[in-house]
């Protein structure tokens, strides 16, 4: 039984999701204590418990302590089953965080899988569904993964009710190396940034203002943008924008009292900072790829090593023999996995 201190490093739900995901893949039982100990509401949140329960169903796991508020769980995996699965998170729990938890196991399933999830697609403290589809999944393909995502309906806080459909082909992962180059501004051929700006139960000019503000900020730095707009009528009010180019992305969500122009500009400024770096992956992608780096090997560069990345490296080290190294190279950091013989 592998013992994990859930308060280590970033100390959030990520440790739990990564630990149970790698438990399912490696077949090693795990016991996690002090879950989210430093958070205002310690213990498992409802969406964490739902993700663990869903994963347990996919890999026929025995569990204990999996309920909201629990500070300690045990997870003993069995055989991974592909096929058709459906998960209803409830309210606006993040569909992307749940997919992060289940995806490593589904890649090792006996047959192809389809996973339909209901929950929040664009919520705080989680990758947006557009980032997951347009940045994370293309990056994951460098490890040999064949995964596609259909966004059936968006879902905002507090009611959620978004719907996505994930298709996963079983595969033996290979070492993934992110390729990229530094973007240079001021040249005749500009780098193209793509994006989507959306809103629900708000005037359509909200999506337009978010998009226009982001495009202007990008153009001022020498990047041209193609940002589509979506004006929706869903069960919850909300808005947001996601921008991406290659293995780099950024997003910003609207909230009461925050002008639409500032929402768009925030996303643009974050992406500009990433695009000006010589790194091949953005800061958030770098920590999301750690489990696959540990499983299959590979390397990529990032402008800084986040606490999330450090925590994921520490967690993965409990399950796998791969040695993940980080070293600075001319102002950026290389994250590299060396699989042990």
C-alpha positions, 0 to 999 in steps of 0.5 A, a space after each residue: 500500500 503506497 502512502 501519500 501525504 495529501 498536504 504535501 506541496 500544493 496540497 489540493 485535489 490534484 494530489 488525490 486525482 493524480 494518485 488514484 489515476 496512477 494507482 489505477 494504471 499501475 495496479 498499486 493500492 494507495 492510502 491518502 491522508 491529510 487531504 486538502 488539510 490547509 484549505 478553508 474547507 479541508 477534506 474531499 470536495 463533492 467533485 473530488 469524491 465523484 471523480 474517485 467514485 467514477 474511476 473506481 467504477 471504471 477499474 473495479 476498485 475497492 475504496 474507503 473514505 470516499 465521501 465529501 469532507 473525508 480527510 483520508 481514503 484508500 483505493 485498491 484498483 482492479 481491472 480497467 474496463 473500457 466501453 461506454 461510461 456516463 458520469 454526472 458530477 452534479 452542480 458545476 463540478 469541473 468536467 475537465 478535472 474529472 477527465 484528467 483523473 479518468 483518462 490515464 486509466 481509459 488509455 490502458 483499457 481493454 477496449 475503446 471507451 466513450 465517456 459522457 460527463 455532465 457538469 461545469 465546462 467553464 468554471 474557476 480553478 480548472 482548465 476550460 473545456 476549450 483549453 482541454 480540447 485545443 491545447 491539452 489533447 493535441 499535446 497528449 497526442 505526442 505521447 501516442 494518445 488518440 483522444 477526441 472530445 465533443 462539447 455538447 453543451 457548455 455549463 457555468 457555475 452554479 448549475 453546471 449541466 454542461 455535457 461533453 463526450 470523450 472518445 479514447 482509444 487504448 494505446 501503449 504510450 510512447 515518449 512524448 517530446 513537445 516541439 516548438 519555437 520561440 515566437 518573434 514579433 515585428 515580422 511580416 508573418 505574424 503568429 496566429 492565435 485562435 480562440 473562442 469568446 462565449 457568454 450565456 444569458 447576457 447581451 451578445 456584446 459581452 462576447 464581442 467585447 471580450 474578443 475585441 479586447 483580447 484581439 487588440 492586446 494580441 495585435 499590439 504585441 504582433 500576434 494576429 487573432 481569430 476568435 469566434 464568438 458564442 452567444 448562448 441561452 443556458 441554465 446559468 449566467 456566465 462568460 469566458 474566453 480561451 485563447 491558444 496557439 500550439 502547446 500554449 493557451 490561456 483563459 479568463 472567466 467573467 464575473 459580476 462587476 468585471 468588465 468584459 474588456 478586462 476578461 479578454 485582456 487578462 487572457 491575452 496578457 497571459 498568453 502573450 507572456 507564454 508566447 514570448 517565452 522560448 518554452 515549448 509548453 505553457 505553465 499549466 500544460 507542464 504540470 498536466 503532462 507530468 503523469 504521462 511523462 512519468 508513464 512513458 518518458 519524454 521532455 518539454 520546456 516551460 518558463 517556470 516550474 509551478 508548485 502544481 508541477 512540483 507536486 505532481 512530480 513528487 506524487 508520480 514518484 511514488 508509483 513509477 520508477 521514472 526519474 523526472 528531472 528539472 533543470 534551467 537552460 538559458 532562462 527556461 526550464 526543461 522537464 525530462 523523464 528518464 525511464 529506469 531499466 
